[in-house]
Amino acid sequence: MPMPADQIEALIRAAIPDAEVTITDLAGDGDHYAAHVTSPSFAGKPRIAQHKAVFAALGDRMGGELHALQLTTGIPT
């Protein structure tokens, strides 16, 4: 069963409370999403560490309930 966008957002916000999260359903199928996540906590961290933090928030749902996630991260401007 596909994962709803609001559930993805809630998981990320639970793990990274100060994050600004935008989720876009890329294919309209509830299975392929893009996530744009910015957080002050990402400051000074390389992009790979930022991505790892987001993927850790999603846990084992990646590849299961959540088939594909195109991820961009950064710090707020």
PyMOL commands that set and color helices and strands:
alter all, ss='L'
color gray80, all
select helices_A, chain A and resi 5-15+40-42+47-61
alter helices_A, ss='H'
color red, helices_A
select strands_A, chain A and resi 20-25+32-38+68-74
alter strands_A, ss='S'
color yellow, strands_A
deselect
rebuild
show_as cartoon
